[in-house]
Each structure stands twice: as C-alpha cells, then as structure tokens.
Amino acid sequence: MWKEVLRLEGHKDFVTSVAFSPDGKVLASGSSDDTVILWNVTSGDVRMILRGHRGDVNAVAFSPDGRRVASAGDDGLVILWEFR
C-alpha cells in the first residue's frame, strides 16, 4: 500500500512536470508559473527556483550525472541549467 510521505508546496500555478535526479535526492518540478523548482526530497525544502521561461514549463529532465536540468516551455525555449 502507498502512503504520502511528503507534500511539496511552492508553485503558484499548475505543476506540469516532475523528474527525480539520478541519485534520488532532488526533485525538479516545472509549472505554469514559468518556473522550475528544485526540491530536497528528504526535507521538502526548496533548494533553488530557476526563472528564465516566459511561459508554462512543460517538461523537466536531469542529465545522467545529475549536474544539469533541461526545461522546455510554451515560450519555445529549451533551457539547460547547470549546477555550479
């Protein structure tokens, strides 16, 4: 049986996509509020909010090494974000 273990609240509009990092420690979520939020899945804390799209974010994906996140949006952009 499945049970809820964490509830992540922070987007101001519909959540349209989610993706776990390869190590499972970070969750990326894209939203109609034009942002990508990176979450700590242990604590539920926001690690970072990525702003750059000018429209809904429809897809998010991590690179295999977990150092990059790609986001795609209604604005016709694919943005590659890199952790530094």
PyMOL Python script that loads the backbone (N, CA, C, O; Angstrom):
from pymol import cmd

cmd.read_pdbstr("""\
ATOM      1  N   MET A   1       0.839  -1.177   0.000  1.00  0.00           N
ATOM      2  CA  MET A   1       0.000   0.000   0.000  1.00  0.00           C
ATOM      3  C   MET A   1       0.891   1.249   0.000  1.00  0.00           C
ATOM      4  O   MET A   1       1.905   1.298   0.696  1.00  0.00           O
ATOM      5  N   TRP A   2       0.505   2.241  -0.777  1.00  0.00           N
ATOM      6  CA  TRP A   2       1.237   3.501  -0.865  1.00  0.00           C
ATOM      7  C   TRP A   2       0.733   4.465   0.188  1.00  0.00           C
ATOM      8  O   TRP A   2      -0.455   4.477   0.510  1.00  0.00           O
ATOM      9  N   LYS A   3       1.648   5.285   0.735  1.00  0.00           N
ATOM     10  CA  LYS A   3       1.240   6.338   1.657  1.00  0.00           C
ATOM     11  C   LYS A   3       1.996   7.608   1.331  1.00  0.00           C
ATOM     12  O   LYS A   3       3.131   7.561   0.856  1.00  0.00           O
ATOM     13  N   GLU A   4       1.371   8.736   1.584  1.00  0.00           N
ATOM     14  CA  GLU A   4       2.012  10.027   1.350  1.00  0.00           C
ATOM     15  C   GLU A   4       3.124  10.215   2.374  1.00  0.00           C
ATOM     16  O   GLU A   4       2.922  10.020   3.572  1.00  0.00           O
ATOM     17  N   VAL A   5       4.310  10.601   1.881  1.00  0.00           N
ATOM     18  CA  VAL A   5       5.438  10.825   2.788  1.00  0.00           C
ATOM     19  C   VAL A   5       5.892  12.278   2.804  1.00  0.00           C
ATOM     20  O   VAL A   5       6.586  12.699   3.730  1.00  0.00           O
ATOM     21  N   LEU A   6       5.512  13.038   1.801  1.00  0.00           N
ATOM     22  CA  LEU A   6       5.955  14.431   1.719  1.00  0.00           C
ATOM     23  C   LEU A   6       5.031  15.194   0.788  1.00  0.00           C
ATOM     24  O   LEU A   6       4.596  14.668  -0.237  1.00  0.00           O
ATOM     25  N   ARG A   7       4.738  16.418   1.144  1.00  0.00           N
ATOM     26  CA  ARG A   7       3.918  17.283   0.292  1.00  0.00           C
ATOM     27  C   ARG A   7       4.746  18.536   0.007  1.00  0.00           C
ATOM     28  O   ARG A   7       5.161  19.233   0.933  1.00  0.00           O
ATOM     29  N   LEU A   8       4.983  18.820  -1.270  1.00  0.00           N
ATOM     30  CA  LEU A   8       5.820  19.947  -1.681  1.00  0.00           C
ATOM     31  C   LEU A   8       4.915  21.067  -2.187  1.00  0.00           C
ATOM     32  O   LEU A   8       4.195  20.900  -3.171  1.00  0.00           O
ATOM     33  N   GLU A   9       4.960  22.192  -1.514  1.00  0.00           N
ATOM     34  CA  GLU A   9       4.129  23.329  -1.883  1.00  0.00           C
ATOM     35  C   GLU A   9       5.021  24.537  -2.131  1.00  0.00           C
ATOM     36  O   GLU A   9       5.894  24.856  -1.324  1.00  0.00           O
ATOM     37  N   GLY A  10       4.790  25.206  -3.263  1.00  0.00           N
ATOM     38  CA  GLY A  10       5.615  26.362  -3.570  1.00  0.00           C
ATOM     39  C   GLY A  10       5.302  26.993  -4.912  1.00  0.00           C
ATOM     40  O   GLY A  10       5.511  28.192  -5.099  1.00  0.00           O
ATOM     41  N   HIS A  11       4.801  26.196  -5.852  1.00  0.00           N
ATOM     42  CA  HIS A  11       4.426  26.761  -7.143  1.00  0.00           C
ATOM     43  C   HIS A  11       3.156  27.590  -6.995  1.00  0.00           C
ATOM     44  O   HIS A  11       2.320  27.323  -6.132  1.00  0.00           O
ATOM     45  N   LYS A  12       3.028  28.591  -7.845  1.00  0.00           N
ATOM     46  CA  LYS A  12       1.869  29.479  -7.802  1.00  0.00           C
ATOM     47  C   LYS A  12       0.811  29.128  -8.854  1.00  0.00           C
ATOM     48  O   LYS A  12      -0.195  29.826  -8.976  1.00  0.00           O
ATOM     49  N   ASP A  13       1.034  28.053  -9.611  1.00  0.00           N
ATOM     50  CA  ASP A  13       0.093  27.621 -10.643  1.00  0.00           C
ATOM     51  C   ASP A  13       0.255  26.115 -10.829  1.00  0.00           C
ATOM     52  O   ASP A  13       0.947  25.460 -10.049  1.00  0.00           O
ATOM     53  N   PHE A  14      -0.381  25.570 -11.859  1.00  0.00           N
ATOM     54  CA  PHE A  14      -0.362  24.134 -12.104  1.00  0.00           C
ATOM     55  C   PHE A  14       1.056  23.593 -12.216  1.00  0.00           C
ATOM     56  O   PHE A  14       1.920  24.222 -12.827  1.00  0.00           O
ATOM     57  N   VAL A  15       1.292  22.428 -11.626  1.00  0.00           N
ATOM     58  CA  VAL A  15       2.539  21.691 -11.834  1.00  0.00           C
ATOM     59  C   VAL A  15       2.341  20.831 -13.075  1.00  0.00           C
ATOM     60  O   VAL A  15       1.382  20.063 -13.164  1.00  0.00           O
ATOM     61  N   THR A  16       3.246  20.964 -14.021  1.00  0.00           N
ATOM     62  CA  THR A  16       3.087  20.293 -15.308  1.00  0.00           C
ATOM     63  C   THR A  16       4.049  19.134 -15.521  1.00  0.00           C
ATOM     64  O   THR A  16       3.816  18.285 -16.381  1.00  0.00           O
ATOM     65  N   SER A  17       5.140  19.090 -14.738  1.00  0.00           N
ATOM     66  CA  SER A  17       6.113  18.014 -14.926  1.00  0.00           C
ATOM     67  C   SER A  17       6.980  17.868 -13.691  1.00  0.00           C
ATOM     68  O   SER A  17       7.203  18.824 -12.949  1.00  0.00           O
ATOM     69  N   VAL A  18       7.465  16.652 -13.484  1.00  0.00           N
ATOM     70  CA  VAL A  18       8.395  16.382 -12.380  1.00  0.00           C
ATOM     71  C   VAL A  18       9.435  15.371 -12.847  1.00  0.00           C
ATOM     72  O   VAL A  18       9.177  14.563 -13.739  1.00  0.00           O
ATOM     73  N   ALA A  19      10.622  15.428 -12.224  1.00  0.00           N
ATOM     74  CA  ALA A  19      11.681  14.466 -12.524  1.00  0.00           C
ATOM     75  C   ALA A  19      12.609  14.350 -11.325  1.00  0.00           C
ATOM     76  O   ALA A  19      12.982  15.355 -10.720  1.00  0.00           O
ATOM     77  N   PHE A  20      12.982  13.120 -10.983  1.00  0.00           N
ATOM     78  CA  PHE A  20      13.954  12.875  -9.922  1.00  0.00           C
ATOM     79  C   PHE A  20      15.366  12.924 -10.480  1.00  0.00           C
ATOM     80  O   PHE A  20      15.616  12.498 -11.607  1.00  0.00           O
ATOM     81  N   SER A  21      16.293  13.453  -9.673  1.00  0.00           N
ATOM     82  CA  SER A  21      17.707  13.398 -10.029  1.00  0.00           C
ATOM     83  C   SER A  21      18.158  11.943 -10.018  1.00  0.00           C
ATOM     84  O   SER A  21      17.511  11.108  -9.385  1.00  0.00           O
ATOM     85  N   PRO A  22      19.252  11.621 -10.703  1.00  0.00           N
ATOM     86  CA  PRO A  22      19.713  10.228 -10.752  1.00  0.00           C
ATOM     87  C   PRO A  22      19.975   9.615  -9.374  1.00  0.00           C
ATOM     88  O   PRO A  22      19.791   8.411  -9.196  1.00  0.00           O
ATOM     89  N   ASP A  23      20.400  10.422  -8.399  1.00  0.00           N
ATOM     90  CA  ASP A  23      20.653   9.879  -7.058  1.00  0.00           C
ATOM     91  C   ASP A  23      19.401   9.890  -6.183  1.00  0.00           C
ATOM     92  O   ASP A  23      19.439   9.408  -5.051  1.00  0.00           O
ATOM     93  N   GLY A  24      18.290  10.434  -6.692  1.00  0.00           N
ATOM     94  CA  GLY A  24      17.033  10.432  -5.960  1.00  0.00           C
ATOM     95  C   GLY A  24      16.923  11.451  -4.855  1.00  0.00           C
ATOM     96  O   GLY A  24      15.949  11.431  -4.102  1.00  0.00           O
ATOM     97  N   LYS A  25      17.893  12.348  -4.730  1.00  0.00           N
ATOM     98  CA  LYS A  25      17.896  13.319  -3.626  1.00  0.00           C
ATOM     99  C   LYS A  25      17.210  14.635  -3.961  1.00  0.00           C
ATOM    100  O   LYS A  25      16.852  15.397  -3.063  1.00  0.00           O
ATOM    101  N   VAL A  26      17.028  14.904  -5.245  1.00  0.00           N
ATOM    102  CA  VAL A  26      16.437  16.171  -5.692  1.00  0.00           C
ATOM    103  C   VAL A  26      15.279  15.863  -6.637  1.00  0.00           C
ATOM    104  O   VAL A  26      15.359  14.949  -7.458  1.00  0.00           O
ATOM    105  N   LEU A  27      14.211  16.633  -6.509  1.00  0.00           N
ATOM    106  CA  LEU A  27      13.088  16.553  -7.437  1.00  0.00           C
ATOM    107  C   LEU A  27      12.978  17.894  -8.133  1.00  0.00           C
ATOM    108  O   LEU A  27      12.967  18.935  -7.477  1.00  0.00           O
ATOM    109  N   ALA A  28      12.895  17.880  -9.446  1.00  0.00           N
ATOM    110  CA  ALA A  28      12.654  19.101 -10.224  1.00  0.00           C
ATOM    111  C   ALA A  28      11.189  19.098 -10.628  1.00  0.00           C
ATOM    112  O   ALA A  28      10.654  18.077 -11.060  1.00  0.00           O
ATOM    113  N   SER A  29      10.542  20.259 -10.483  1.00  0.00           N
ATOM    114  CA  SER A  29       9.152  20.384 -10.925  1.00  0.00           C
ATOM    115  C   SER A  29       9.016  21.621 -11.798  1.00  0.00           C
ATOM    116  O   SER A  29       9.538  22.687 -11.474  1.00  0.00           O
ATOM    117  N   GLY A  30       8.308  21.465 -12.909  1.00  0.00           N
ATOM    118  CA  GLY A  30       8.018  22.573 -13.808  1.00  0.00           C
ATOM    119  C   GLY A  30       6.574  22.976 -13.638  1.00  0.00           C
ATOM    120  O   GLY A  30       5.731  22.156 -13.274  1.00  0.00           O
ATOM    121  N   SER A  31       6.282  24.256 -13.905  1.00  0.00           N
ATOM    122  CA  SER A  31       4.941  24.748 -13.619  1.00  0.00           C
ATOM    123  C   SER A  31       4.471  25.786 -14.627  1.00  0.00           C
ATOM    124  O   SER A  31       5.255  26.366 -15.378  1.00  0.00           O
ATOM    125  N   SER A  32       3.159  25.996 -14.612  1.00  0.00           N
ATOM    126  CA  SER A  32       2.548  27.074 -15.388  1.00  0.00           C
ATOM    127  C   SER A  32       2.878  28.447 -14.825  1.00  0.00           C
ATOM    128  O   SER A  32       2.506  29.459 -15.420  1.00  0.00           O
ATOM    129  N   ASP A  33       3.568  28.502 -13.692  1.00  0.00           N
ATOM    130  CA  ASP A  33       4.002  29.793 -13.153  1.00  0.00           C
ATOM    131  C   ASP A  33       5.347  30.231 -13.742  1.00  0.00           C
ATOM    132  O   ASP A  33       5.968  31.175 -13.252  1.00  0.00           O
ATOM    133  N   ASP A  34       5.793  29.536 -14.798  1.00  0.00           N
ATOM    134  CA  ASP A  34       7.011  29.869 -15.552  1.00  0.00           C
ATOM    135  C   ASP A  34       8.307  29.508 -14.830  1.00  0.00           C
ATOM    136  O   ASP A  34       9.375  29.971 -15.232  1.00  0.00           O
ATOM    137  N   THR A  35       8.244  28.694 -13.774  1.00  0.00           N
ATOM    138  CA  THR A  35       9.449  28.370 -13.009  1.00  0.00           C
ATOM    139  C   THR A  35       9.695  26.871 -12.956  1.00  0.00           C
ATOM    140  O   THR A  35       8.809  26.052 -13.199  1.00  0.00           O
ATOM    141  N   VAL A  36      10.943  26.552 -12.625  1.00  0.00           N
ATOM    142  CA  VAL A  36      11.350  25.201 -12.255  1.00  0.00           C
ATOM    143  C   VAL A  36      11.810  25.295 -10.810  1.00  0.00           C
ATOM    144  O   VAL A  36      12.623  26.155 -10.473  1.00  0.00           O
ATOM    145  N   ILE A  37      11.304  24.427  -9.961  1.00  0.00           N
ATOM    146  CA  ILE A  37      11.751  24.399  -8.565  1.00  0.00           C
ATOM    147  C   ILE A  37      12.505  23.102  -8.337  1.00  0.00           C
ATOM    148  O   ILE A  37      12.061  22.030  -8.748  1.00  0.00           O
ATOM    149  N   LEU A  38      13.651  23.210  -7.676  1.00  0.00           N
ATOM    150  CA  LEU A  38      14.432  22.053  -7.259  1.00  0.00           C
ATOM    151  C   LEU A  38      14.201  21.859  -5.767  1.00  0.00           C
ATOM    152  O   LEU A  38      14.417  22.772  -4.971  1.00  0.00           O
ATOM    153  N   TRP A  39      13.763  20.671  -5.400  1.00  0.00           N
ATOM    154  CA  TRP A  39      13.365  20.348  -4.030  1.00  0.00           C
ATOM    155  C   TRP A  39      14.301  19.319  -3.415  1.00  0.00           C
ATOM    156  O   TRP A  39      14.771  18.414  -4.103  1.00  0.00           O
ATOM    157  N   ASN A  40      14.572  19.454  -2.128  1.00  0.00           N
ATOM    158  CA  ASN A  40      15.238  18.419  -1.354  1.00  0.00           C
ATOM    159  C   ASN A  40      14.153  17.416  -0.968  1.00  0.00           C
ATOM    160  O   ASN A  40      13.221  17.770  -0.245  1.00  0.00           O
ATOM    161  N   VAL A  41      14.257  16.169  -1.439  1.00  0.00           N
ATOM    162  CA  VAL A  41      13.177  15.217  -1.208  1.00  0.00           C
ATOM    163  C   VAL A  41      13.195  14.618   0.196  1.00  0.00           C
ATOM    164  O   VAL A  41      12.249  13.932   0.582  1.00  0.00           O
ATOM    165  N   THR A  42      14.236  14.862   0.951  1.00  0.00           N
ATOM    166  CA  THR A  42      14.265  14.397   2.333  1.00  0.00           C
ATOM    167  C   THR A  42      13.525  15.366   3.242  1.00  0.00           C
ATOM    168  O   THR A  42      12.701  14.963   4.062  1.00  0.00           O
ATOM    169  N   SER A  43      13.833  16.666   3.083  1.00  0.00           N
ATOM    170  CA  SER A  43      13.251  17.679   3.975  1.00  0.00           C
ATOM    171  C   SER A  43      12.041  18.391   3.380  1.00  0.00           C
ATOM    172  O   SER A  43      11.222  18.943   4.116  1.00  0.00           O
ATOM    173  N   GLY A  44      11.922  18.382   2.052  1.00  0.00           N
ATOM    174  CA  GLY A  44      10.865  19.143   1.393  1.00  0.00           C
ATOM    175  C   GLY A  44      11.216  20.596   1.154  1.00  0.00           C
ATOM    176  O   GLY A  44      10.396  21.360   0.644  1.00  0.00           O
ATOM    177  N   ASP A  45      12.427  20.983   1.518  1.00  0.00           N
ATOM    178  CA  ASP A  45      12.863  22.371   1.346  1.00  0.00           C
ATOM    179  C   ASP A  45      13.138  22.682  -0.126  1.00  0.00           C
ATOM    180  O   ASP A  45      13.566  21.822  -0.896  1.00  0.00           O
ATOM    181  N   VAL A  46      12.878  23.935  -0.490  1.00  0.00           N
ATOM    182  CA  VAL A  46      13.231  24.420  -1.822  1.00  0.00           C
ATOM    183  C   VAL A  46      14.734  24.640  -1.850  1.00  0.00           C
ATOM    184  O   VAL A  46      15.275  25.390  -1.037  1.00  0.00           O
ATOM    185  N   ARG A  47      15.400  23.990  -2.777  1.00  0.00           N
ATOM    186  CA  ARG A  47      16.846  24.185  -2.938  1.00  0.00           C
ATOM    187  C   ARG A  47      17.130  25.379  -3.833  1.00  0.00           C
ATOM    188  O   ARG A  47      18.078  26.132  -3.608  1.00  0.00           O
ATOM    189  N   MET A  48      16.279  25.544  -4.869  1.00  0.00           N
ATOM    190  CA  MET A  48      16.511  26.619  -5.822  1.00  0.00           C
ATOM    191  C   MET A  48      15.272  26.802  -6.682  1.00  0.00           C
ATOM    192  O   MET A  48      14.558  25.843  -6.977  1.00  0.00           O
ATOM    193  N   ILE A  49      15.025  28.050  -7.084  1.00  0.00           N
ATOM    194  CA  ILE A  49      13.978  28.344  -8.058  1.00  0.00           C
ATOM    195  C   ILE A  49      14.659  28.871  -9.308  1.00  0.00           C
ATOM    196  O   ILE A  49      15.406  29.848  -9.254  1.00  0.00           O
ATOM    197  N   LEU A  50      14.399  28.222 -10.427  1.00  0.00           N
ATOM    198  CA  LEU A  50      15.016  28.605 -11.697  1.00  0.00           C
ATOM    199  C   LEU A  50      14.000  29.401 -12.508  1.00  0.00           C
ATOM    200  O   LEU A  50      12.911  28.914 -12.813  1.00  0.00           O
ATOM    201  N   ARG A  51      14.367  30.623 -12.850  1.00  0.00           N
ATOM    202  CA  ARG A  51      13.492  31.506 -13.627  1.00  0.00           C
ATOM    203  C   ARG A  51      14.189  31.857 -14.934  1.00  0.00           C
ATOM    204  O   ARG A  51      15.364  32.226 -14.943  1.00  0.00           O
ATOM    205  N   GLY A  52      13.464  31.741 -16.024  1.00  0.00           N
ATOM    206  CA  GLY A  52      14.033  32.057 -17.322  1.00  0.00           C
ATOM    207  C   GLY A  52      13.020  31.889 -18.435  1.00  0.00           C
ATOM    208  O   GLY A  52      13.161  32.476 -19.508  1.00  0.00           O
ATOM    209  N   HIS A  53      12.003  31.091 -18.180  1.00  0.00           N
ATOM    210  CA  HIS A  53      10.957  30.892 -19.188  1.00  0.00           C
ATOM    211  C   HIS A  53       9.968  32.049 -19.158  1.00  0.00           C
ATOM    212  O   HIS A  53       9.778  32.704 -18.133  1.00  0.00           O
ATOM    213  N   ARG A  54       9.343  32.285 -20.309  1.00  0.00           N
ATOM    214  CA  ARG A  54       8.318  33.321 -20.442  1.00  0.00           C
ATOM    215  C   ARG A  54       6.973  32.676 -20.774  1.00  0.00           C
ATOM    216  O   ARG A  54       6.179  33.222 -21.540  1.00  0.00           O
ATOM    217  N   GLY A  55       6.743  31.539 -20.200  1.00  0.00           N
ATOM    218  CA  GLY A  55       5.516  30.784 -20.408  1.00  0.00           C
ATOM    219  C   GLY A  55       5.578  29.503 -19.599  1.00  0.00           C
ATOM    220  O   GLY A  55       6.562  29.232 -18.911  1.00  0.00           O
ATOM    221  N   ASP A  56       4.521  28.724 -19.689  1.00  0.00           N
ATOM    222  CA  ASP A  56       4.447  27.477 -18.936  1.00  0.00           C
ATOM    223  C   ASP A  56       5.686  26.616 -19.180  1.00  0.00           C
ATOM    224  O   ASP A  56       6.182  26.531 -20.303  1.00  0.00           O
ATOM    225  N   VAL A  57       6.177  25.984 -18.121  1.00  0.00           N
ATOM    226  CA  VAL A  57       7.237  24.984 -18.248  1.00  0.00           C
ATOM    227  C   VAL A  57       6.542  23.635 -18.369  1.00  0.00           C
ATOM    228  O   VAL A  57       5.832  23.218 -17.454  1.00  0.00           O
ATOM    229  N   ASN A  58       6.741  22.954 -19.488  1.00  0.00           N
ATOM    230  CA  ASN A  58       6.013  21.719 -19.774  1.00  0.00           C
ATOM    231  C   ASN A  58       6.796  20.446 -19.512  1.00  0.00           C
ATOM    232  O   ASN A  58       6.205  19.373 -19.392  1.00  0.00           O
ATOM    233  N   ALA A  59       8.119  20.545 -19.421  1.00  0.00           N
ATOM    234  CA  ALA A  59       8.924  19.340 -19.230  1.00  0.00           C
ATOM    235  C   ALA A  59      10.211  19.686 -18.502  1.00  0.00           C
ATOM    236  O   ALA A  59      10.796  20.747 -18.716  1.00  0.00           O
ATOM    237  N   VAL A  60      10.643  18.773 -17.638  1.00  0.00           N
ATOM    238  CA  VAL A  60      11.943  18.887 -16.970  1.00  0.00           C
ATOM    239  C   VAL A  60      12.619  17.523 -16.990  1.00  0.00           C
ATOM    240  O   VAL A  60      11.952  16.490 -16.916  1.00  0.00           O
ATOM    241  N   ALA A  61      13.947  17.525 -17.092  1.00  0.00           N
ATOM    242  CA  ALA A  61      14.706  16.274 -17.093  1.00  0.00           C
ATOM    243  C   ALA A  61      16.107  16.539 -16.572  1.00  0.00           C
ATOM    244  O   ALA A  61      16.687  17.591 -16.843  1.00  0.00           O
ATOM    245  N   PHE A  62      16.647  15.594 -15.829  1.00  0.00           N
ATOM    246  CA  PHE A  62      18.028  15.662 -15.352  1.00  0.00           C
ATOM    247  C   PHE A  62      18.953  14.971 -16.342  1.00  0.00           C
ATOM    248  O   PHE A  62      18.559  14.027 -17.028  1.00  0.00           O
ATOM    249  N   SER A  63      20.190  15.456 -16.405  1.00  0.00           N
ATOM    250  CA  SER A  63      21.225  14.737 -17.154  1.00  0.00           C
ATOM    251  C   SER A  63      21.592  13.480 -16.365  1.00  0.00           C
ATOM    252  O   SER A  63      21.327  13.412 -15.165  1.00  0.00           O
ATOM    253  N   PRO A  64      22.193  12.493 -17.011  1.00  0.00           N
ATOM    254  CA  PRO A  64      22.543  11.249 -16.309  1.00  0.00           C
ATOM    255  C   PRO A  64      23.453  11.451 -15.100  1.00  0.00           C
ATOM    256  O   PRO A  64      23.374  10.684 -14.141  1.00  0.00           O
ATOM    257  N   ASP A  65      24.321  12.475 -15.126  1.00  0.00           N
ATOM    258  CA  ASP A  65      25.208  12.715 -13.980  1.00  0.00           C
ATOM    259  C   ASP A  65      24.565  13.611 -12.916  1.00  0.00           C
ATOM    260  O   ASP A  65      25.162  13.844 -11.865  1.00  0.00           O
ATOM    261  N   GLY A  66      23.351  14.116 -13.180  1.00  0.00           N
ATOM    262  CA  GLY A  66      22.636  14.929 -12.205  1.00  0.00           C
ATOM    263  C   GLY A  66      23.119  16.357 -12.071  1.00  0.00           C
ATOM    264  O   GLY A  66      22.632  17.086 -11.208  1.00  0.00           O
ATOM    265  N   ARG A  67      24.059  16.777 -12.894  1.00  0.00           N
ATOM    266  CA  ARG A  67      24.609  18.131 -12.781  1.00  0.00           C
ATOM    267  C   ARG A  67      23.847  19.159 -13.608  1.00  0.00           C
ATOM    268  O   ARG A  67      24.057  20.361 -13.443  1.00  0.00           O
ATOM    269  N   ARG A  68      22.975  18.707 -14.487  1.00  0.00           N
ATOM    270  CA  ARG A  68      22.210  19.617 -15.339  1.00  0.00           C
ATOM    271  C   ARG A  68      20.732  19.249 -15.309  1.00  0.00           C
ATOM    272  O   ARG A  68      20.348  18.096 -15.113  1.00  0.00           O
ATOM    273  N   VAL A  69      19.925  20.283 -15.513  1.00  0.00           N
ATOM    274  CA  VAL A  69      18.483  20.098 -15.684  1.00  0.00           C
ATOM    275  C   VAL A  69      18.104  20.793 -16.983  1.00  0.00           C
ATOM    276  O   VAL A  69      18.527  21.921 -17.236  1.00  0.00           O
ATOM    277  N   ALA A  70      17.319  20.132 -17.794  1.00  0.00           N
ATOM    278  CA  ALA A  70      16.778  20.749 -19.005  1.00  0.00           C
ATOM    279  C   ALA A  70      15.300  21.024 -18.754  1.00  0.00           C
ATOM    280  O   ALA A  70      14.589  20.207 -18.168  1.00  0.00           O
ATOM    281  N   SER A  71      14.853  22.193 -19.208  1.00  0.00           N
ATOM    282  CA  SER A  71      13.429  22.530 -19.097  1.00  0.00           C
ATOM    283  C   SER A  71      12.946  23.026 -20.456  1.00  0.00           C
ATOM    284  O   SER A  71      13.677  23.692 -21.190  1.00  0.00           O
ATOM    285  N   ALA A  72      11.699  22.685 -20.773  1.00  0.00           N
ATOM    286  CA  ALA A  72      11.096  23.092 -22.042  1.00  0.00           C
ATOM    287  C   ALA A  72       9.765  23.767 -21.753  1.00  0.00           C
ATOM    288  O   ALA A  72       9.000  23.334 -20.891  1.00  0.00           O
ATOM    289  N   GLY A  73       9.504  24.853 -22.504  1.00  0.00           N
ATOM    290  CA  GLY A  73       8.305  25.615 -22.192  1.00  0.00           C
ATOM    291  C   GLY A  73       7.502  26.063 -23.392  1.00  0.00           C
ATOM    292  O   GLY A  73       7.916  25.919 -24.542  1.00  0.00           O
ATOM    293  N   ASP A  74       6.335  26.612 -23.086  1.00  0.00           N
ATOM    294  CA  ASP A  74       5.439  27.161 -24.106  1.00  0.00           C
ATOM    295  C   ASP A  74       6.059  28.329 -24.864  1.00  0.00           C
ATOM    296  O   ASP A  74       5.580  28.694 -25.938  1.00  0.00           O
ATOM    297  N   ASP A  75       7.109  28.912 -24.319  1.00  0.00           N
ATOM    298  CA  ASP A  75       7.763  30.035 -24.979  1.00  0.00           C
ATOM    299  C   ASP A  75       8.666  29.586 -26.120  1.00  0.00           C
ATOM    300  O   ASP A  75       9.325  30.412 -26.753  1.00  0.00           O
ATOM    301  N   GLY A  76       8.701  28.284 -26.385  1.00  0.00           N
ATOM    302  CA  GLY A  76       9.527  27.750 -27.468  1.00  0.00           C
ATOM    303  C   GLY A  76      10.970  27.526 -27.079  1.00  0.00           C
ATOM    304  O   GLY A  76      11.792  27.187 -27.930  1.00  0.00           O
ATOM    305  N   LEU A  77      11.298  27.709 -25.804  1.00  0.00           N
ATOM    306  CA  LEU A  77      12.675  27.558 -25.350  1.00  0.00           C
ATOM    307  C   LEU A  77      12.904  26.221 -24.673  1.00  0.00           C
ATOM    308  O   LEU A  77      12.032  25.686 -23.989  1.00  0.00           O
ATOM    309  N   VAL A  78      14.091  25.701 -24.881  1.00  0.00           N
ATOM    310  CA  VAL A  78      14.643  24.645 -24.046  1.00  0.00           C
ATOM    311  C   VAL A  78      15.830  25.295 -23.346  1.00  0.00           C
ATOM    312  O   VAL A  78      16.748  25.796 -23.996  1.00  0.00           O
ATOM    313  N   ILE A  79      15.804  25.283 -22.022  1.00  0.00           N
ATOM    314  CA  ILE A  79      16.887  25.903 -21.249  1.00  0.00           C
ATOM    315  C   ILE A  79      17.652  24.787 -20.540  1.00  0.00           C
ATOM    316  O   ILE A  79      17.062  23.908 -19.911  1.00  0.00           O
ATOM    317  N   LEU A  80      18.968  24.844 -20.657  1.00  0.00           N
ATOM    318  CA  LEU A  80      19.830  23.898 -19.961  1.00  0.00           C
ATOM    319  C   LEU A  80      20.437  24.624 -18.764  1.00  0.00           C
ATOM    320  O   LEU A  80      21.149  25.616 -18.922  1.00  0.00           O
ATOM    321  N   TRP A  81      20.149  24.124 -17.582  1.00  0.00           N
ATOM    322  CA  TRP A  81      20.628  24.700 -16.329  1.00  0.00           C
ATOM    323  C   TRP A  81      21.747  23.825 -15.797  1.00  0.00           C
ATOM    324  O   TRP A  81      21.638  22.599 -15.817  1.00  0.00           O
ATOM    325  N   GLU A  82      22.826  24.440 -15.320  1.00  0.00           N
ATOM    326  CA  GLU A  82      23.949  23.668 -14.808  1.00  0.00           C
ATOM    327  C   GLU A  82      24.234  24.049 -13.373  1.00  0.00           C
ATOM    328  O   GLU A  82      24.269  25.231 -13.030  1.00  0.00           O
ATOM    329  N   PHE A  83      24.442  23.028 -12.519  1.00  0.00           N
ATOM    330  CA  PHE A  83      24.785  23.263 -11.121  1.00  0.00           C
ATOM    331  C   PHE A  83      26.233  23.665 -11.025  1.00  0.00           C
ATOM    332  O   PHE A  83      27.102  23.038 -11.630  1.00  0.00           O
ATOM    333  N   ARG A  84      26.500  24.728 -10.254  1.00  0.00           N
ATOM    334  CA  ARG A  84      27.885  25.203 -10.064  1.00  0.00           C
ATOM    335  C   ARG A  84      28.191  25.308  -8.620  1.00  0.00           C
ATOM    336  O   ARG A  84      29.301  25.689  -8.250  1.00  0.00           O
TER     337      ARG A  84
END
""", "prot")
cmd.dss("prot")
cmd.show_as("cartoon", "prot")
cmd.util.cbc("prot")
cmd.orient("prot")
